């Protein structure tokens, strides 16, 4: 039976203040407050720009010992370079401080742009460039260039690295794509995105990764009790085969933390 980690995609949202974050909780304390309620969170600032080692160290220090972070991969790699030149770009990304999370480092999420179609050769090259342990990741990080300063290129222990891939083009509805993920032990992100992007409910690695963007309206709508019950039932089945990570991204009206806690309560048994 796997472990279930439920959280939100990010935690710095002004609309959450006064709704989820009580008055008096400063922005500096928001992560600590969220980590008292949930067991995980996605770091999404790493998607938009390289973070600093000191930021990852601070986030790790602000959370309980058993807390886990998923880290979103750089959009420079996924959207601008479109997965090409993977090894060189990975060095800068990893050196920016990802490994400073230590034992709190969970899966790394790669979100593809909606215009990127299924390309088996492209994906294979990218998957083969991904380091599979933190020790290997530290060696890759040492190849960083001048754009990363200061850099973090060490690991406190040798641990497996986990990766998840979120796709947003209908061409990925293909059996060969699922086989490719399984061959490289990459988790397919099961993404509920109000019908705008593919929803493929397949577990392709030794863990499942779920992103709930809003069932009726992307990033906006909350989940009903029936909807949460349905997801809880699916997660109970998936956890029989490994760990499950679930992140709510319907953040616009502070539904994400509310729904995350409600789903967590349903799976508390």
C-alpha positions in Angstrom: 0.0 0.0 0.0 1.5 3.3 -1.1 1.6 6.6 0.7 -0.8 9.4 -0.5 0.5 13.0 -0.5 -2.1 15.7 -1.1 -1.3 19.4 -1.6 -1.7 22.5 -3.8 0.2 23.8 -6.7 2.0 26.7 -5.1 1.1 28.6 -2.0 1.6 32.3 -2.6 -1.8 33.6 -3.8 -3.3 36.9 -2.6 -6.9 35.6 -2.9 -6.1 33.0 -0.3 -5.4 35.6 2.4 -8.3 36.0 4.7 -10.0 32.8 3.2 -7.4 30.1 3.8 -4.6 32.1 5.5 -6.0 33.7 8.7 -5.4 37.3 9.4 -2.0 37.7 11.0 -0.3 35.0 9.0 2.4 37.0 7.1 3.5 36.0 3.6 6.7 34.7 5.0 4.7 32.3 7.2 2.3 31.1 4.6 4.2 27.9 3.6 4.6 26.9 7.3 0.9 27.4 7.8 0.0 25.3 4.7 2.4 22.6 5.8 0.5 22.2 9.1 -2.6 21.3 7.1 -1.3 19.3 4.1 1.6 16.8 3.5 3.0 18.2 0.3 3.1 21.2 -2.2 4.2 21.8 -5.7 6.9 24.4 -6.1 5.8 26.2 -9.2 8.1 29.3 -9.1 10.8 26.9 -10.5 8.8 26.7 -13.7 9.0 30.4 -14.4 12.7 31.1 -13.4 15.6 29.5 -11.8 15.4 29.8 -8.0 18.2 30.1 -5.6 19.7 27.4 -3.3 18.9 29.6 -0.3 15.2 29.6 -1.2 15.0 25.8 -1.4 16.9 25.6 1.9 14.4 28.0 3.5 11.4 26.1 2.2 12.8 22.9 3.6 13.4 24.5 7.0 9.9 26.0 7.1 8.2 22.6 6.9 7.8 19.5 9.1 10.3 16.7 8.8 7.9 14.4 6.9 6.8 17.1 4.4 7.5 16.5 0.6 7.9 19.0 -2.2 7.2 18.3 -5.9 9.2 20.6 -8.0 8.0 21.9 -11.4 10.6 21.7 -14.2 11.8 24.8 -16.0 9.6 26.1 -18.8 12.8 27.2 -20.6 13.4 23.4 -21.0 9.8 22.4 -21.8 8.3 25.5 -23.6 11.2 27.4 -25.1 13.7 24.7 -26.0 10.9 22.2 -26.3 13.0 19.4 -24.6 16.0 19.8 -26.9 19.5 20.3 -25.5 18.3 18.5 -22.4 21.5 17.6 -20.6 23.0 21.1 -20.8 19.8 22.8 -19.6 19.3 20.2 -16.8 22.6 21.1 -15.3 21.5 24.7 -14.7 18.1 23.7 -13.4 19.5 21.1 -11.0 22.3 23.4 -9.8 19.8 26.1 -8.9 19.1 24.4 -5.6 16.6 21.5 -6.2 18.9 19.1 -4.3 19.0 21.4 -1.3 15.6 20.0 -0.4 17.3 16.9 0.7 15.0 14.1 1.9 12.0 16.4 1.2 12.5 16.3 -2.6 9.7 14.5 -4.2 8.9 14.1 -7.9 10.0 16.6 -10.6 7.1 17.6 -12.8 7.6 18.4 -16.5 4.6 20.2 -18.1 4.6 20.2 -21.8 3.1 23.1 -23.8 -0.2 22.5 -25.7 1.5 22.9 -29.1 4.0 20.1 -28.5 2.9 16.9 -30.1 3.9 13.3 -29.3 7.4 12.7 -30.7 8.8 9.4 -29.5 12.4 10.2 -30.5 12.4 13.6 -28.8 10.9 12.2 -25.6 13.4 9.3 -25.6 16.4 11.6 -25.8 15.0 13.7 -23.0 14.1 10.8 -20.7 17.6 9.3 -21.2 19.2 12.6 -20.2 17.4 12.6 -16.8 19.6 11.6 -13.8 18.0 8.7 -12.0 19.6 9.2 -8.5 20.4 12.3 -6.5 24.1 11.4 -6.7 23.9 11.4 -10.5 21.9 14.6 -10.4 24.6 16.3 -8.4 27.2 15.3 -11.0 25.0 16.7 -13.7 24.5 19.9 -11.7 28.3 20.4 -11.6 28.1 21.0 -15.4 26.2 24.3 -14.9 27.3 27.5 -16.6 27.9 31.1 -15.3 24.2 31.8 -15.2 23.8 29.8 -12.0 25.6 31.6 -9.1 25.6 30.5 -6.4 25.1 26.9 -7.3 24.2 23.8 -5.2 25.9 20.7 -6.6 25.9 18.2 -3.7 23.4 15.8 -2.2 23.2 14.7 1.4 22.4 11.1 0.4 21.9 8.9 -2.6 18.2 8.6 -3.4 16.1 7.7 -6.4 14.8 10.6 -8.6 11.2 10.5 -9.7 9.7 12.3 -12.7 6.2 13.0 -13.9 5.1 14.3 -17.4 2.0 16.4 -18.0 0.9 16.5 -21.7 -1.5 18.9 -23.3 -1.9 17.8 -26.9 -4.4 15.1 -28.1 -1.7 13.3 -30.0 -0.5 11.7 -26.8 -3.6 9.5 -26.8 -1.4 6.7 -28.1 -0.5 3.3 -26.8 3.2 3.8 -27.8 3.3 6.9 -25.6 2.2 5.0 -22.5 4.7 2.2 -23.3 7.5 4.8 -23.6 6.7 6.2 -20.2 6.6 2.7 -18.7 9.9 1.8 -20.3 11.6 4.9 -18.7 9.7 4.8 -15.4 8.1 8.2 -15.9 4.7 8.8 -14.3 2.0 10.2 -16.6 0.2 13.1 -14.9 -3.5 12.4 -14.6 -4.8 15.9 -15.2 -8.4 17.0 -14.8 -8.4 20.3 -16.8 -12.1 21.0 -17.5 -11.9 19.1 -20.8 -9.3 21.5 -22.3 -6.4 19.0 -22.1 -6.2 15.2 -22.3 -7.3 13.3 -19.3 -5.5 9.9 -19.5 -6.1 7.8 -16.4 -3.1 5.4 -16.6 -0.4 4.7 -14.1 2.9 4.3 -15.9 5.5 4.2 -13.0 5.7 3.0 -9.5 3.8 6.1 -8.3 0.8 8.1 -9.6 0.7 11.9 -10.0 -2.6 13.7 -10.2 -3.2 17.4 -11.0 -6.7 18.8 -10.4 -7.0 22.1 -12.3 -10.8 22.4 -11.9 -13.5 20.0 -13.3 -15.9 22.6 -14.8 -13.7 25.8 -15.3 -10.0 25.7 -15.6 -8.2 27.0 -12.5 -11.4 28.4 -11.1 -14.1 25.9 -10.2 -14.1 24.0 -6.9 -14.8 20.3 -6.6 -18.2 19.0 -5.4 -18.5 16.4 -2.6 -19.4 13.8 -5.3 -16.4 14.8 -7.3 -14.0 14.5 -4.4 -15.6 11.1 -3.5 -15.0 9.9 -7.0 -11.3 10.9 -6.9 -10.9 9.4 -3.5 -12.1 6.1 -4.8 -9.7 6.2 -7.7 -6.8 7.1 -5.4 -7.5 4.1 -3.1 -7.1 1.8 -6.1 -3.9 3.5 -7.4 -2.3 3.5 -3.9 -2.5 -0.3 -4.0 0.3 -0.2 -6.5 2.5 2.6 -5.1 2.6 6.2 -3.8 0.1 8.8 -5.0 0.8 12.5 -5.3 -2.2 14.8 -5.7 -2.1 18.6 -6.3 -5.0 21.0 -6.6 -4.4 23.8 -9.1 -7.9 25.5 -8.9 -6.3 28.4 -7.0 -8.2 31.4 -8.3 -10.8 31.5 -5.6 -8.9 29.7 -2.8 -10.7 26.4 -3.6 -7.4 24.6 -3.9 -6.5 24.3 -0.2 -10.1 23.7 0.8 -10.5 20.9 -1.7 -7.1 19.4 -0.8 -8.0 19.2 2.8 -11.4 17.7 2.0 -9.8 15.0 -0.1 -7.2 14.4 2.5 -9.9 13.8 5.1 -11.6 11.3 2.8 -8.4 9.3 2.6 -7.4 9.6 6.2 -8.3 5.9 6.8 
